[in-house]
Amino acid sequence: YGFLSENSHFAEQVEKAGLTFIGPSGHAMELMGDKISSKKLAQEAGVSTIPGYLGVIENEDEAVRIGMVCLDPCCSFPSLLDVL
């Protein structure tokens, strides 16, 4: 079950077969599967989130540039490296 529990296609196929998937819908898994899009979705819903960079970081040089100009203490190099 483990790896299938976070597989949106599996959840959709279970529901399509008329069974009940115990867990989030496939659509919810797709929305929450990406850190940036899930954070934007949470903010749109009014959920408190940790401040930080919301764009896609393409490479290490860009991560360093963003880290150097980021004045918010919540936006630190460990946080940036976590998304690379």
N, CA, C and O of each residue as an XYZ file, in Angstrom:
336
protein
N       0.823     -1.196      0.000
C       0.000      0.000      0.000
C       0.862      1.252      0.000
O       0.525      2.201     -0.708
N       1.941      1.309      0.744
C       2.771      2.489      0.940
C       2.889      3.432     -0.231
O       2.338      4.531     -0.183
N       3.602      3.040     -1.303
C       3.830      3.969     -2.401
C       2.545      4.291     -3.154
O       2.472      5.332     -3.807
N       1.535      3.437     -3.086
C       0.269      3.717     -3.765
C      -0.571      4.736     -3.004
O      -1.462      5.360     -3.581
N      -0.294      4.910     -1.715
C      -1.109      5.815     -0.904
C      -0.944      7.264     -1.320
O      -1.793      8.095     -0.998
N       0.140      7.589     -2.037
C       0.357      8.965     -2.486
C       0.357      9.053     -4.004
O       0.953      9.967     -4.574
N      -0.298      8.124     -4.651
C      -0.342      8.074     -6.102
C      -1.716      8.543     -6.567
O      -2.708      7.838     -6.381
N      -1.782      9.722     -7.168
C      -3.073     10.294     -7.558
C      -3.787      9.426     -8.590
O      -5.011      9.302     -8.556
N      -3.034      8.830     -9.501
C      -3.643      7.970    -10.525
C      -4.305      6.754     -9.865
O      -5.409      6.363    -10.241
N      -3.627      6.167     -8.888
C      -4.187      5.017     -8.176
C      -5.489      5.401     -7.473
O      -6.484      4.682     -7.569
N      -5.485      6.523     -6.772
C      -6.689      6.965     -6.055
C      -7.846      7.184     -7.027
O      -8.984      6.818     -6.732
N      -7.559      7.776     -8.177
C      -8.607      8.009     -9.176
C      -9.146      6.702     -9.742
O     -10.348      6.575     -9.972
N      -8.265      5.731     -9.967
C      -8.691      4.433    -10.494
C      -9.532      3.659     -9.480
O     -10.479      2.969     -9.858
N      -9.194      3.768     -8.211
C      -9.981      3.125     -7.156
C     -11.392      3.696     -7.163
O     -12.370      2.949     -7.118
N     -11.498      5.023     -7.220
C     -12.810      5.673     -7.227
C     -13.579      5.339     -8.508
O     -14.791      5.123     -8.472
N     -12.869      5.296     -9.636
C     -13.492      4.962    -10.918
C     -14.062      3.539    -10.899
O     -15.066      3.264    -11.556
N     -13.430      2.646    -10.155
C     -13.885      1.265    -10.043
C     -15.064      1.127     -9.087
O     -15.579      0.027     -8.890
N     -15.488      2.226     -8.498
C     -16.627      2.199     -7.597
C     -16.275      1.854     -6.163
O     -17.157      1.587     -5.347
N     -14.993      1.859     -5.858
C     -14.550      1.579     -4.504
C     -14.286      2.889     -3.772
O     -14.248      3.956     -4.385
N     -14.106      2.803     -2.482
C     -13.828      3.991     -1.689
C     -12.352      4.023     -1.346
O     -11.837      3.109     -0.702
N     -11.675      5.072     -1.774
C     -10.267      5.256     -1.435
C     -10.206      5.967     -0.099
O     -10.785      7.042      0.061
N      -9.517      5.384      0.852
C      -9.379      5.996      2.175
C      -8.156      6.914      2.121
O      -7.016      6.460      2.220
N      -8.414      8.182      1.966
C      -7.349      9.158      1.857
C      -7.807     10.318      0.995
O      -8.980     10.398      0.629
N      -6.895     11.215      0.669
C      -7.264     12.371     -0.149
C      -7.606     11.948     -1.572
O      -7.160     10.902     -2.043
N      -8.388     12.756     -2.241
C      -8.728     12.477     -3.633
C      -7.487     12.611     -4.511
O      -6.501     13.234     -4.119
N      -7.547     12.028     -5.685
C      -6.439     12.158     -6.624
C      -6.163     13.612     -6.944
O      -5.009     14.024     -7.057
N      -7.230     14.392     -7.090
C      -7.082     15.814     -7.392
C      -6.346     16.538     -6.262
O      -5.468     17.364     -6.511
N      -6.709     16.222     -5.030
C      -6.045     16.855     -3.879
C      -4.574     16.461     -3.828
O      -3.725     17.290     -3.501
N      -4.262     15.202     -4.150
C      -2.857     14.765     -4.155
C      -2.062     15.525     -5.204
O      -0.919     15.913     -4.964
N      -2.666     15.737     -6.365
C      -1.972     16.489     -7.415
C      -1.710     17.922     -6.982
O      -0.625     18.457     -7.208
N      -2.711     18.546     -6.355
C      -2.552     19.931     -5.902
C      -1.497     20.055     -4.804
O      -0.735     21.022     -4.774
N      -1.458     19.088     -3.916
C      -0.563     19.190     -2.763
C       0.784     18.518     -2.997
O       1.646     18.545     -2.119
N       0.975     17.922     -4.156
C       2.210     17.204     -4.435
C       3.403     18.088     -4.734
O       4.541     17.619     -4.694
N       3.174     19.332     -5.028
C       4.241     20.268     -5.340
C       4.285     21.334     -4.246
O       3.266     21.954     -3.939
N       5.465     21.548     -3.656
C       5.579     22.475     -2.521
C       5.143     23.895     -2.870
O       4.464     24.546     -2.076
N       5.526     24.376     -4.045
C       5.204     25.754     -4.404
C       3.708     25.918     -4.647
O       3.088     26.836     -4.111
N       3.125     25.028     -5.456
C       1.700     25.169     -5.755
C       0.847     24.923     -4.518
O      -0.187     25.569     -4.349
N       1.260     24.005     -3.652
C       0.471     23.756     -2.447
C       0.530     24.945     -1.488
O      -0.455     25.252     -0.818
N       1.687     25.614     -1.422
C       1.792     26.786     -0.555
C       0.932     27.925     -1.094
O       0.265     28.617     -0.326
N       0.947     28.122     -2.416
C       0.102     29.163     -3.021
C      -1.368     28.856     -2.777
O      -2.142     29.758     -2.456
N      -1.761     27.601     -2.924
C      -3.150     27.201     -2.694
C      -3.541     27.450     -1.240
O      -4.636     27.942     -0.966
N      -2.653     27.113     -0.314
C      -2.937     27.335      1.107
C      -3.114     28.823      1.401
O      -4.018     29.212      2.141
N      -2.244     29.658      0.815
C      -2.359     31.101      1.025
C      -3.668     31.638      0.461
O      -4.311     32.482      1.084
N      -4.067     31.155     -0.717
C      -5.338     31.592     -1.319
C      -6.522     31.208     -0.438
O      -7.541     31.899     -0.418
N      -6.379     30.094      0.295
C      -7.460     29.634      1.178
C      -7.419     30.315      2.542
O      -8.270     30.052      3.392
N      -6.425     31.196      2.758
C      -6.336     31.907      4.023
C      -5.605     31.147      5.120
O      -5.699     31.506      6.294
N      -4.879     30.100      4.747
C      -4.123     29.319      5.727
C      -2.791     30.020      5.984
O      -2.141     30.486      5.048
N      -2.391     30.093      7.238
C      -1.104     30.697      7.580
C       0.020     29.818      7.045
O       0.002     28.598      7.205
N       0.989     30.453      6.412
C       2.143     29.726      5.894
C       3.425     30.432      6.327
O       3.404     31.600      6.717
N       4.521     29.717      6.253
C       5.814     30.312      6.574
C       6.229     31.185      5.394
O       6.178     30.728      4.252
N       6.636     32.425      5.639
C       7.048     33.296      4.541
C       8.265     32.725      3.814
O       9.084     32.022      4.406
N       8.366     33.033      2.548
C       9.520     32.584      1.785
C       9.314     32.789      0.301
O       8.298     33.337     -0.127
N      10.266     32.353     -0.469
C      10.254     32.504     -1.915
C       9.268     31.515     -2.528
O       9.284     30.334     -2.182
N       8.405     31.986     -3.440
C       7.384     31.123     -4.031
C       7.638     30.770     -5.492
O       6.840     30.061     -6.105
N       8.729     31.250     -6.047
C       9.018     30.927     -7.438
C       9.759     29.612     -7.571
O      10.121     28.981     -6.578
N       9.978     29.213     -8.806
C      10.758     28.014     -9.089
C      12.236     28.405     -9.128
O      12.620     29.323     -9.852
N      13.041     27.722     -8.365
C      14.479     27.982     -8.330
C      15.126     27.035     -9.330
O      15.095     25.816     -9.165
N      15.709     27.614    -10.364
C      16.221     26.816    -11.480
C      17.586     26.188    -11.232
O      17.883     25.127    -11.781
N      18.426     26.830    -10.409
C      19.774     26.290    -10.216
C      20.367     26.824     -8.915
O      19.756     27.642     -8.226
N      21.561     26.349     -8.595
C      22.210     26.742     -7.343
C      22.543     28.235     -7.298
O      22.412     28.869     -6.251
N      22.969     28.793     -8.425
C      23.306     30.224     -8.445
C      22.090     31.077     -8.111
O      22.189     32.063     -7.382
N      20.951     30.687     -8.650
C      19.725     31.435     -8.352
C      19.355     31.294     -6.879
O      18.890     32.255     -6.268
N      19.554     30.114     -6.303
C      19.271     29.909     -4.882
C      20.143     30.816     -4.020
O      19.664     31.396     -3.046
N      21.420     30.939     -4.376
C      22.325     31.816     -3.636
C      21.883     33.265     -3.775
O      21.865     34.003     -2.790
N      21.524     33.682     -4.994
C      21.067     35.062     -5.221
C      19.830     35.367     -4.389
O      19.745     36.421     -3.760
N      18.887     34.461     -4.384
C      17.656     34.670     -3.619
C      17.971     34.714     -2.127
O      17.432     35.544     -1.395
N      18.839     33.821     -1.687
C      19.222     33.797     -0.274
C      19.900     35.070      0.174
O      19.725     35.503      1.313
N      20.671     35.675     -0.709
C      21.398     36.893     -0.356
C      20.462     38.102     -0.235
O      20.721     38.999      0.568
N      19.394     38.139     -1.009
C      18.501     39.301     -0.961
C      17.302     39.093     -0.039
O      16.553     40.030      0.235
N      17.127     37.883      0.430
C      15.974     37.586      1.281
C      16.237     38.115      2.685
O      17.174     37.672      3.349
N      15.426     39.048      3.136
C      15.629     39.662      4.447
C      14.825     38.975      5.546
O      15.069     39.214      6.729
N      13.877     38.134      5.175
C      13.025     37.460      6.151
C      13.806     36.315      6.792
O      14.337     35.467      6.073
N      13.892     36.264      8.121
C      14.659     35.193      8.760
C      14.088     33.805      8.500
O      14.795     32.811      8.660
N      12.820     33.721      8.102
C      12.221     32.411      7.805
C      12.696     31.881      6.452
O      12.567     30.687      6.179
N      13.232     32.735      5.619
C      13.690     32.332      4.291
C      15.201     32.163      4.368
O      15.949     33.106      4.107
N      15.644     30.983      4.719
C      17.068     30.762      4.940
C      17.620     29.763      3.933
O      16.866     29.116      3.206
N      18.923     29.648      3.899
C      19.547     28.698      2.979
C      19.058     27.275      3.196
O      18.799     26.585      2.209
N      18.914     26.786      4.442
C      18.387     25.418      4.579
C      17.013     25.252      3.937
O      16.727     24.212      3.343
N      16.153     26.282      4.054
C      14.832     26.205      3.427
C      14.959     26.191      1.908
O      14.260     25.435      1.234
N      15.834     27.010      1.374
C      16.020     27.042     -0.072
C      16.599     25.733     -0.580
O      16.172     25.233     -1.621
N      17.556     25.174      0.129
C      18.177     23.939     -0.309
C      17.221     22.774     -0.238
O      17.362     21.816     -0.998
N      16.251     22.830      0.653
C      15.253     21.780      0.794
C      14.433     21.631     -0.484
O      13.995     20.528     -0.808
N      14.219     22.725     -1.214
C      13.393     22.660     -2.424
C      14.193     22.393     -3.685
O      13.601     22.201     -4.747
N      15.503     22.374     -3.609
C      16.315     22.098     -4.795
C      16.338     20.634     -5.110
O      16.976     20.222     -6.079
